[in-house]
């Protein structure tokens, strides 16, 4: 068991170190204070162009086929939802009639 005088006791320090505020650049806090904003934007756009040129783009036929798949699935899901909506509507309408609740 540790006591106040034992070597394992931890005591809070009398003075706590206060964090020093960090100095901010005069240019509004930009990451590169010596580089004009237009140059940084131009560099960013150039880097985006390089990355987009590395991408593999689908051919027109692949794009058309994938678009048809997406549109077909949208129609199927829409029909599925509309069907369930109609079925559940009939079920609840019948249930309300059985319970004697009329609108």
KAUR-V273544 format. One record per helix or strand. SS is the DSSP state (alpha for helix, beta for strand). FROM is the first residue (numbers start at 1). LEN is the number of residues. If there is no record, write none. Layout:
BEGIN
SS;FROM;LEN + SS;FROM;LEN
END
This chain:
BEGIN
alpha;37;18 + alpha;60;40
END
